[in-house]
Amino acid sequence: MPQMMPLNWMTLFIYFSTLLILFNIMNYYTTINKSASIKKSSKTTLKPLYWKW
């Protein structure tokens, strides 16, 4: 039950939310660096990638 140990639930919530934020920050900066390096290295047209469901 959450009423028994609220501190434990709070620490788990803070821990997983910081992990989520850090993962999103890392994902954001890796995509920014890839797109910048692609624009610098080659000026060929890239085919759009569509999902194949």
C-alpha distance matrix in Angstrom:
0.0 3.8 5.5 5.9 7.7 9.2 12.3 11.2 10.1 13.3 15.4 14.4 15.2 18.5 19.4 19.2 20.9 23.7 24.1 24.6 27.0 28.9 29.3 30.6 33.0 34.3 34.8 36.6 39.0 39.8 40.8 42.9 44.7 45.4 46.8 49.0 50.4 51.2 53.1 55.1 55.9 56.9 58.1 58.2 56.4 53.1 52.3 49.1 46.3 45.0 42.1 43.4 41.1
3.8 0.0 3.8 5.5 5.9 6.0 9.3 8.8 7.0 9.9 12.4 11.8 12.2 15.2 16.6 16.7 18.0 20.7 21.6 22.0 24.1 26.2 26.9 28.0 30.2 31.8 32.5 34.0 36.4 37.5 38.5 40.3 42.2 43.2 44.5 46.5 48.0 48.9 50.7 52.6 53.7 54.8 55.9 56.1 54.5 51.3 50.6 47.5 44.8 43.6 40.9 42.5 40.5
5.5 3.8 0.0 3.8 5.8 5.9 9.6 10.3 9.3 11.4 14.2 14.5 14.8 17.3 19.1 19.7 20.6 23.2 24.5 25.0 26.8 28.9 29.9 31.0 32.9 34.7 35.5 36.9 39.2 40.5 41.5 43.1 45.1 46.3 47.5 49.3 51.0 52.1 53.7 55.6 56.7 57.9 59.0 59.4 57.7 54.6 54.0 50.8 48.3 47.1 44.5 46.1 44.0
5.9 5.5 3.8 0.0 3.8 6.3 9.0 9.2 9.7 12.1 14.0 14.4 15.7 18.0 19.2 20.2 21.7 23.8 24.9 25.9 27.8 29.6 30.6 32.1 33.9 35.4 36.4 38.0 40.1 41.2 42.6 44.3 46.0 47.1 48.6 50.4 51.9 53.0 54.8 56.5 57.6 58.9 60.2 60.6 59.1 55.9 55.4 52.4 49.7 48.7 46.0 47.6 45.6
7.7 5.9 5.8 3.8 0.0 3.8 5.5 5.5 6.7 8.9 10.4 11.2 12.8 14.7 15.8 17.2 18.7 20.5 21.7 23.0 24.8 26.3 27.5 29.2 30.8 32.2 33.5 35.1 36.9 38.1 39.7 41.3 42.9 44.1 45.7 47.4 48.8 50.1 51.9 53.5 54.5 56.0 57.4 57.9 56.6 53.5 53.1 50.2 47.6 46.8 44.3 46.0 44.3
9.2 6.0 5.9 6.3 3.8 0.0 3.8 5.4 5.2 6.1 8.7 9.9 10.5 12.3 14.2 15.5 16.4 18.3 20.0 21.0 22.4 24.3 25.7 27.0 28.5 30.3 31.5 32.8 34.7 36.2 37.6 39.0 40.8 42.2 43.6 45.1 46.8 48.1 49.7 51.3 52.6 54.1 55.3 55.9 54.6 51.5 51.3 48.3 45.9 45.1 42.7 44.7 43.1
12.3 9.3 9.6 9.0 5.5 3.8 0.0 3.8 5.4 5.0 6.2 8.6 9.8 10.5 12.1 14.3 15.3 16.5 18.3 19.9 21.0 22.4 24.2 25.8 26.9 28.5 30.2 31.5 33.1 34.6 36.3 37.5 39.1 40.7 42.3 43.6 45.1 46.7 48.3 49.7 51.0 52.7 54.1 54.9 53.7 50.8 50.8 47.9 45.6 45.1 42.9 45.1 43.7
11.2 8.8 10.3 9.2 5.5 5.4 3.8 0.0 3.8 5.4 5.2 6.2 8.6 10.0 10.5 12.3 14.2 15.5 16.6 18.3 20.0 21.1 22.5 24.4 25.8 27.0 28.6 30.3 31.9 33.0 34.8 36.4 37.7 39.1 40.9 42.4 43.7 45.1 47.0 48.4 49.4 51.1 52.6 53.2 52.1 49.0 48.9 46.1 43.6 43.1 40.7 42.7 41.3
10.1 7.0 9.3 9.7 6.7 5.2 5.4 3.8 0.0 3.8 5.5 5.1 6.1 8.6 9.8 10.7 12.1 14.2 15.3 16.4 18.2 19.9 21.0 22.5 24.3 25.8 26.9 28.5 30.4 31.6 33.0 34.7 36.3 37.6 39.1 40.8 42.3 43.5 45.2 46.9 48.0 49.4 50.7 51.3 49.9 46.8 46.6 43.6 41.1 40.4 38.0 40.0 38.5
13.3 9.9 11.4 12.1 8.9 6.1 5.0 5.4 3.8 0.0 3.8 5.4 5.1 6.2 8.5 10.0 10.5 12.2 14.2 15.3 16.4 18.2 19.9 21.1 22.4 24.3 25.7 26.9 28.7 30.3 31.7 33.0 34.8 36.3 37.7 39.1 40.8 42.2 43.8 45.3 46.6 48.2 49.5 50.2 49.0 46.1 46.0 43.1 40.8 40.4 38.3 40.6 39.3
15.4 12.4 14.2 14.0 10.4 8.7 6.2 5.2 5.5 3.8 0.0 3.8 5.4 5.1 6.0 8.6 9.8 10.6 12.2 14.2 15.3 16.4 18.2 20.0 21.0 22.4 24.2 25.7 27.1 28.5 30.4 31.7 33.0 34.7 36.4 37.7 39.1 40.7 42.4 43.7 44.9 46.7 48.2 49.0 48.0 45.1 45.2 42.5 40.2 40.0 38.0 40.3 39.2
14.4 11.8 14.5 14.4 11.2 9.9 8.6 6.2 5.1 5.4 3.8 0.0 3.8 5.5 5.0 6.1 8.4 9.9 10.5 12.2 14.2 15.3 16.4 18.3 19.9 21.1 22.4 24.2 25.9 27.0 28.7 30.3 31.8 33.0 34.7 36.4 37.6 39.0 40.9 42.4 43.4 44.9 46.4 47.0 45.9 42.8 42.8 40.0 37.5 37.2 34.9 37.0 35.9
15.2 12.2 14.8 15.7 12.8 10.5 9.8 8.6 6.1 5.1 5.4 3.8 0.0 3.8 5.5 5.4 6.0 8.5 9.9 10.5 12.2 14.2 15.3 16.5 18.3 20.0 21.0 22.4 24.5 25.8 27.1 28.6 30.5 31.7 33.1 34.8 36.4 37.6 39.3 41.0 42.2 43.6 44.8 45.5 44.1 41.2 41.1 38.1 35.8 35.4 33.3 35.6 34.4
18.5 15.2 17.3 18.0 14.7 12.3 10.5 10.0 8.6 6.2 5.1 5.5 3.8 0.0 3.8 5.6 5.2 6.1 8.6 9.9 10.5 12.1 14.1 15.4 16.4 18.2 19.9 21.0 22.6 24.3 25.9 27.0 28.7 30.3 31.8 33.1 34.7 36.3 37.8 39.3 40.6 42.3 43.6 44.5 43.5 40.7 40.9 38.1 36.0 35.9 34.2 36.8 35.9
19.4 16.6 19.1 19.2 15.8 14.2 12.1 10.5 9.8 8.5 6.0 5.0 5.5 3.8 0.0 3.8 5.5 5.4 6.3 8.8 10.1 10.7 12.3 14.4 15.5 16.6 18.4 20.1 21.4 22.7 24.6 26.0 27.3 28.8 30.6 32.0 33.2 34.8 36.7 38.0 39.0 40.8 42.4 43.2 42.3 39.4 39.7 37.1 34.8 34.9 33.1 35.5 34.8
19.2 16.7 19.7 20.2 17.2 15.5 14.3 12.3 10.7 10.0 8.6 6.1 5.4 5.6 3.8 0.0 3.8 5.4 4.9 6.1 8.6 9.8 10.4 12.3 14.2 15.3 16.3 18.2 20.1 21.0 22.6 24.4 25.9 27.0 28.7 30.4 31.7 33.0 34.8 36.4 37.4 38.9 40.3 40.9 39.8 36.7 36.8 34.1 31.7 31.5 29.6 31.9 31.1
20.9 18.0 20.6 21.7 18.7 16.4 15.3 14.2 12.1 10.5 9.8 8.4 6.0 5.2 5.5 3.8 0.0 3.8 5.3 5.0 6.2 8.6 9.8 10.6 12.3 14.3 15.3 16.4 18.5 20.0 21.3 22.6 24.5 25.9 27.2 28.8 30.5 31.8 33.3 35.0 36.3 37.8 38.9 39.7 38.5 35.6 35.8 33.0 30.9 30.8 29.1 31.8 31.1
23.7 20.7 23.2 23.8 20.5 18.3 16.5 15.5 14.2 12.2 10.6 9.9 8.5 6.1 5.4 5.4 3.8 0.0 3.8 5.4 5.0 6.0 8.4 9.8 10.4 12.2 14.1 15.2 16.6 18.3 20.0 21.1 22.6 24.4 25.9 27.1 28.7 30.3 31.9 33.2 34.6 36.3 37.7 38.8 37.9 35.2 35.7 33.2 31.2 31.6 30.2 33.0 32.7
24.1 21.6 24.5 24.9 21.7 20.0 18.3 16.6 15.3 14.2 12.2 10.5 9.9 8.6 6.3 4.9 5.3 3.8 0.0 3.8 5.5 5.1 6.0 8.6 9.9 10.5 12.1 14.1 15.5 16.5 18.4 20.0 21.3 22.6 24.5 25.9 27.1 28.6 30.5 31.9 32.9 34.6 36.2 36.9 36.1 33.2 33.6 31.2 28.9 29.3 27.8 30.4 30.2
24.6 22.0 25.0 25.9 23.0 21.0 19.9 18.3 16.4 15.3 14.2 12.2 10.5 9.9 8.8 6.1 5.0 5.4 3.8 0.0 3.8 5.5 5.2 6.2 8.6 10.0 10.5 12.2 14.5 15.5 16.6 18.4 20.2 21.3 22.7 24.5 26.0 27.2 28.9 30.7 31.7 33.1 34.4 35.0 33.9 30.9 31.1 28.4 26.3 26.4 24.9 27.7 27.3
27.0 24.1 26.8 27.8 24.8 22.4 21.0 20.0 18.2 16.4 15.3 14.2 12.2 10.5 10.1 8.6 6.2 5.0 5.5 3.8 0.0 3.8 5.5 5.2 6.2 8.7 9.9 10.5 12.4 14.3 15.5 16.6 18.5 20.2 21.3 22.7 24.6 26.0 27.4 29.0 30.4 32.0 33.1 34.2 33.2 30.5 31.1 28.5 26.8 27.2 26.2 29.2 29.2
28.9 26.2 28.9 29.6 26.3 24.3 22.4 21.1 19.9 18.2 16.4 15.3 14.2 12.1 10.7 9.8 8.6 6.0 5.1 5.5 3.8 0.0 3.8 5.4 5.1 6.2 8.5 9.8 10.7 12.3 14.4 15.4 16.7 18.4 20.2 21.3 22.7 24.5 26.1 27.3 28.6 30.4 32.0 33.1 32.5 29.9 30.7 28.5 26.7 27.6 26.7 29.7 30.0
29.3 26.9 29.9 30.6 27.5 25.7 24.2 22.5 21.0 19.9 18.2 16.4 15.3 14.1 12.3 10.4 9.8 8.4 6.0 5.2 5.5 3.8 0.0 3.8 5.5 5.2 6.1 8.6 10.1 10.7 12.4 14.3 15.6 16.6 18.5 20.2 21.3 22.6 24.6 26.1 27.0 28.6 30.1 30.9 30.1 27.2 27.8 25.6 23.5 24.3 23.2 26.1 26.4
30.6 28.0 31.0 32.1 29.2 27.0 25.8 24.4 22.5 21.1 20.0 18.3 16.5 15.4 14.4 12.3 10.6 9.8 8.6 6.2 5.2 5.4 3.8 0.0 3.8 5.5 5.0 6.0 8.7 9.9 10.7 12.3 14.4 15.5 16.6 18.4 20.2 21.2 22.8 24.6 25.9 27.2 28.4 29.2 28.1 25.4 26.0 23.5 21.8 22.5 21.8 24.9 25.4
33.0 30.2 32.9 33.9 30.8 28.5 26.9 25.8 24.3 22.4 21.0 19.9 18.3 16.4 15.5 14.2 12.3 10.4 9.9 8.6 6.2 5.1 5.5 3.8 0.0 3.8 5.4 5.1 6.3 8.6 10.1 10.7 12.4 14.4 15.6 16.7 18.5 20.2 21.5 22.9 24.4 26.2 27.5 28.8 28.1 25.7 26.8 24.6 23.4 24.6 24.3 27.6 28.3
34.3 31.8 34.7 35.4 32.2 30.3 28.5 27.0 25.8 24.3 22.4 21.1 20.0 18.2 16.6 15.3 14.3 12.2 10.5 10.0 8.7 6.2 5.2 5.5 3.8 0.0 3.8 5.4 5.3 6.2 8.7 10.0 10.7 12.3 14.4 15.6 16.6 18.4 20.3 21.4 22.5 24.3 26.1 27.2 26.9 24.4 25.6 23.7 22.2 23.8 23.5 26.6 27.6
34.8 32.5 35.5 36.4 33.5 31.5 30.2 28.6 26.9 25.7 24.2 22.4 21.0 19.9 18.4 16.3 15.3 14.1 12.1 10.5 9.9 8.5 6.1 5.0 5.4 3.8 0.0 3.8 5.6 5.3 6.3 8.7 10.1 10.7 12.4 14.4 15.6 16.6 18.6 20.3 21.2 22.6 24.0 24.8 24.1 21.4 22.3 20.2 18.6 20.0 19.7 22.9 24.0
36.6 34.0 36.9 38.0 35.1 32.8 31.5 30.3 28.5 26.9 25.7 24.2 22.4 21.0 20.1 18.2 16.4 15.2 14.1 12.2 10.5 9.8 8.6 6.0 5.1 5.4 3.8 0.0 3.8 5.6 5.4 6.3 8.8 10.2 10.9 12.5 14.5 15.7 16.9 18.7 20.3 21.6 22.7 23.8 23.1 20.7 21.9 19.8 18.9 20.4 20.7 24.1 25.4
39.0 36.4 39.2 40.1 36.9 34.7 33.1 31.9 30.4 28.7 27.1 25.9 24.5 22.6 21.4 20.1 18.5 16.6 15.5 14.5 12.4 10.7 10.1 8.7 6.3 5.3 5.6 3.8 0.0 3.8 5.5 5.0 6.2 8.6 10.0 10.6 12.3 14.3 15.5 16.7 18.2 20.2 21.6 23.2 23.0 21.0 22.8 21.2 20.5 22.6 23.1 26.5 28.0
39.8 37.5 40.5 41.2 38.1 36.2 34.6 33.0 31.6 30.3 28.5 27.0 25.8 24.3 22.7 21.0 20.0 18.3 16.5 15.5 14.3 12.3 10.7 9.9 8.6 6.2 5.3 5.6 3.8 0.0 3.8 5.5 5.2 6.2 8.7 10.0 10.7 12.3 14.4 15.6 16.4 18.2 20.0 21.2 21.2 18.9 20.5 19.3 18.3 20.6 21.1 24.2 26.0
40.8 38.5 41.5 42.6 39.7 37.6 36.3 34.8 33.0 31.7 30.4 28.7 27.1 25.9 24.6 22.6 21.3 20.0 18.4 16.6 15.5 14.4 12.4 10.7 10.1 8.7 6.3 5.4 5.5 3.8 0.0 3.8 5.5 5.1 6.1 8.6 10.0 10.6 12.4 14.4 15.4 16.5 17.8 18.8 18.2 15.9 17.4 15.9 15.1 17.5 18.3 21.6 23.6
42.9 40.3 43.1 44.3 41.3 39.0 37.5 36.4 34.7 33.0 31.7 30.3 28.6 27.0 26.0 24.4 22.6 21.1 20.0 18.4 16.6 15.4 14.3 12.3 10.7 10.0 8.7 6.3 5.0 5.5 3.8 0.0 3.8 5.5 5.3 6.2 8.7 10.1 10.8 12.5 14.4 15.9 16.9 18.6 18.4 16.7 18.8 17.5 17.5 20.0 21.3 24.7 26.7
44.7 42.2 45.1 46.0 42.9 40.8 39.1 37.7 36.3 34.8 33.0 31.8 30.5 28.7 27.3 25.9 24.5 22.6 21.3 20.2 18.5 16.7 15.6 14.4 12.4 10.7 10.1 8.8 6.2 5.2 5.5 3.8 0.0 3.8 5.5 5.2 6.1 8.6 10.0 10.7 12.1 14.3 16.1 18.0 18.5 16.9 19.4 18.8 18.7 21.6 23.0 26.2 28.4
45.4 43.2 46.3 47.1 44.1 42.2 40.7 39.1 37.6 36.3 34.7 33.0 31.7 30.3 28.8 27.0 25.9 24.4 22.6 21.3 20.2 18.4 16.6 15.5 14.4 12.3 10.7 10.2 8.6 6.2 5.1 5.5 3.8 0.0 3.8 5.5 5.2 6.1 8.7 10.0 10.5 12.0 13.9 15.2 15.6 13.7 16.0 15.7 15.5 18.6 20.0 23.1 25.6
46.8 44.5 47.5 48.6 45.7 43.6 42.3 40.9 39.1 37.7 36.4 34.7 33.1 31.8 30.6 28.7 27.2 25.9 24.5 22.7 21.3 20.2 18.5 16.6 15.6 14.4 12.4 10.9 10.0 8.7 6.1 5.3 5.5 3.8 0.0 3.8 5.5 5.1 6.2 8.7 10.1 10.9 11.8 13.3 13.2 11.7 14.3 13.8 14.4 17.5 19.5 22.7 25.3
49.0 46.5 49.3 50.4 47.4 45.1 43.6 42.4 40.8 39.1 37.7 36.4 34.8 33.1 32.0 30.4 28.8 27.1 25.9 24.5 22.7 21.3 20.2 18.4 16.7 15.6 14.4 12.5 10.6 10.0 8.6 6.2 5.2 5.5 3.8 0.0 3.8 5.5 5.2 6.3 8.7 10.5 11.6 14.0 14.7 14.1 17.1 17.0 18.0 21.2 23.3 26.5 29.1
50.4 48.0 51.0 51.9 48.8 46.8 45.1 43.7 42.3 40.8 39.1 37.6 36.4 34.7 33.2 31.7 30.5 28.7 27.1 26.0 24.6 22.7 21.3 20.2 18.5 16.6 15.6 14.5 12.3 10.7 10.0 8.7 6.1 5.2 5.5 3.8 0.0 3.8 5.4 5.1 6.0 8.5 10.7 12.9 14.4 13.7 16.9 17.5 18.2 21.7 23.7 26.6 29.5
51.2 48.9 52.1 53.0 50.1 48.1 46.7 45.1 43.5 42.2 40.7 39.0 37.6 36.3 34.8 33.0 31.8 30.3 28.6 27.2 26.0 24.5 22.6 21.2 20.2 18.4 16.6 15.7 14.3 12.3 10.6 10.1 8.6 6.1 5.1 5.5 3.8 0.0 3.8 5.4 5.3 6.0 7.9 9.5 10.7 9.9 13.3 14.1 15.2 18.8 21.2 23.9 27.0
53.1 50.7 53.7 54.8 51.9 49.7 48.3 47.0 45.2 43.8 42.4 40.9 39.3 37.8 36.7 34.8 33.3 31.9 30.5 28.9 27.4 26.1 24.6 22.8 21.5 20.3 18.6 16.9 15.5 14.4 12.4 10.8 10.0 8.7 6.2 5.2 5.4 3.8 0.0 3.8 5.8 6.0 6.4 9.1 10.3 10.6 14.2 15.0 16.8 20.2 23.0 25.8 28.9
55.1 52.6 55.6 56.5 53.5 51.3 49.7 48.4 46.9 45.3 43.7 42.4 41.0 39.3 38.0 36.4 35.0 33.2 31.9 30.7 29.0 27.3 26.1 24.6 22.9 21.4 20.3 18.7 16.7 15.6 14.4 12.5 10.7 10.0 8.7 6.3 5.1 5.4 3.8 0.0 3.8 6.0 7.4 10.7 12.9 13.6 17.3 18.5 20.1 23.7 26.3 29.0 32.2
55.9 53.7 56.7 57.6 54.5 52.6 51.0 49.4 48.0 46.6 44.9 43.4 42.2 40.6 39.0 37.4 36.3 34.6 32.9 31.7 30.4 28.6 27.0 25.9 24.4 22.5 21.2 20.3 18.2 16.4 15.4 14.4 12.1 10.5 10.1 8.7 6.0 5.3 5.8 3.8 0.0 3.8 6.9 9.4 12.1 12.6 16.3 18.1 19.4 23.2 25.7 28.1 31.4
56.9 54.8 57.9 58.9 56.0 54.1 52.7 51.1 49.4 48.2 46.7 44.9 43.6 42.3 40.8 38.9 37.8 36.3 34.6 33.1 32.0 30.4 28.6 27.2 26.2 24.3 22.6 21.6 20.2 18.2 16.5 15.9 14.3 12.0 10.9 10.5 8.5 6.0 6.0 6.0 3.8 0.0 3.7 5.6 8.6 9.7 13.4 15.6 17.4 21.1 24.0 26.2 29.7
58.1 55.9 59.0 60.2 57.4 55.3 54.1 52.6 50.7 49.5 48.2 46.4 44.8 43.6 42.4 40.3 38.9 37.7 36.2 34.4 33.1 32.0 30.1 28.4 27.5 26.1 24.0 22.7 21.6 20.0 17.8 16.9 16.1 13.9 11.8 11.6 10.7 7.9 6.4 7.4 6.9 3.7 0.0 3.8 6.5 8.8 12.5 14.7 17.2 20.7 23.9 26.2 29.6
58.2 56.1 59.4 60.6 57.9 55.9 54.9 53.2 51.3 50.2 49.0 47.0 45.5 44.5 43.2 40.9 39.7 38.8 36.9 35.0 34.2 33.1 30.9 29.2 28.8 27.2 24.8 23.8 23.2 21.2 18.8 18.6 18.0 15.2 13.3 14.0 12.9 9.5 9.1 10.7 9.4 5.6 3.8 0.0 3.8 6.3 9.6 12.5 15.0 18.5 21.8 23.7 27.2
56.4 54.5 57.7 59.1 56.6 54.6 53.7 52.1 49.9 49.0 48.0 45.9 44.1 43.5 42.3 39.8 38.5 37.9 36.1 33.9 33.2 32.5 30.1 28.1 28.1 26.9 24.1 23.1 23.0 21.2 18.2 18.4 18.5 15.6 13.2 14.7 14.4 10.7 10.3 12.9 12.1 8.6 6.5 3.8 0.0 3.8 6.6 9.2 12.2 15.4 18.9 20.9 24.3
53.1 51.3 54.6 55.9 53.5 51.5 50.8 49.0 46.8 46.1 45.1 42.8 41.2 40.7 39.4 36.7 35.6 35.2 33.2 30.9 30.5 29.9 27.2 25.4 25.7 24.4 21.4 20.7 21.0 18.9 15.9 16.7 16.9 13.7 11.7 14.1 13.7 9.9 10.6 13.6 12.6 9.7 8.8 6.3 3.8 0.0 3.8 6.3 8.8 12.2 15.5 17.5 21.0
52.3 50.6 54.0 55.4 53.1 51.3 50.8 48.9 46.6 46.0 45.2 42.8 41.1 40.9 39.7 36.8 35.8 35.7 33.6 31.1 31.1 30.7 27.8 26.0 26.8 25.6 22.3 21.9 22.8 20.5 17.4 18.8 19.4 16.0 14.3 17.1 16.9 13.3 14.2 17.3 16.3 13.4 12.5 9.6 6.6 3.8 0.0 3.8 6.3 9.2 12.7 14.3 17.9
49.1 47.5 50.8 52.4 50.2 48.3 47.9 46.1 43.6 43.1 42.5 40.0 38.1 38.1 37.1 34.1 33.0 33.2 31.2 28.4 28.5 28.5 25.6 23.5 24.6 23.7 20.2 19.8 21.2 19.3 15.9 17.5 18.8 15.7 13.8 17.0 17.5 14.1 15.0 18.5 18.1 15.6 14.7 12.5 9.2 6.3 3.8 0.0 3.8 6.3 9.9 12.3 15.4
46.3 44.8 48.3 49.7 47.6 45.9 45.6 43.6 41.1 40.8 40.2 37.5 35.8 36.0 34.8 31.7 30.9 31.2 28.9 26.3 26.8 26.7 23.5 21.8 23.4 22.2 18.6 18.9 20.5 18.3 15.1 17.5 18.7 15.5 14.4 18.0 18.2 15.2 16.8 20.1 19.4 17.4 17.2 15.0 12.2 8.8 6.3 3.8 0.0 3.8 6.8 9.2 12.5
45.0 43.6 47.1 48.7 46.8 45.1 45.1 43.1 40.4 40.4 40.0 37.2 35.4 35.9 34.9 31.5 30.8 31.6 29.3 26.4 27.2 27.6 24.3 22.5 24.6 23.8 20.0 20.4 22.6 20.6 17.5 20.0 21.6 18.6 17.5 21.2 21.7 18.8 20.2 23.7 23.2 21.1 20.7 18.5 15.4 12.2 9.2 6.3 3.8 0.0 3.8 6.3 9.2
42.1 40.9 44.5 46.0 44.3 42.7 42.9 40.7 38.0 38.3 38.0 34.9 33.3 34.2 33.1 29.6 29.1 30.2 27.8 24.9 26.2 26.7 23.2 21.8 24.3 23.5 19.7 20.7 23.1 21.1 18.3 21.3 23.0 20.0 19.5 23.3 23.7 21.2 23.0 26.3 25.7 24.0 23.9 21.8 18.9 15.5 12.7 9.9 6.8 3.8 0.0 3.8 6.0
43.4 42.5 46.1 47.6 46.0 44.7 45.1 42.7 40.0 40.6 40.3 37.0 35.6 36.8 35.5 31.9 31.8 33.0 30.4 27.7 29.2 29.7 26.1 24.9 27.6 26.6 22.9 24.1 26.5 24.2 21.6 24.7 26.2 23.1 22.7 26.5 26.6 23.9 25.8 29.0 28.1 26.2 26.2 23.7 20.9 17.5 14.3 12.3 9.2 6.3 3.8 0.0 3.8
41.1 40.5 44.0 45.6 44.3 43.1 43.7 41.3 38.5 39.3 39.2 35.9 34.4 35.9 34.8 31.1 31.1 32.7 30.2 27.3 29.2 30.0 26.4 25.4 28.3 27.6 24.0 25.4 28.0 26.0 23.6 26.7 28.4 25.6 25.3 29.1 29.5 27.0 28.9 32.2 31.4 29.7 29.6 27.2 24.3 21.0 17.9 15.4 12.5 9.2 6.0 3.8 0.0
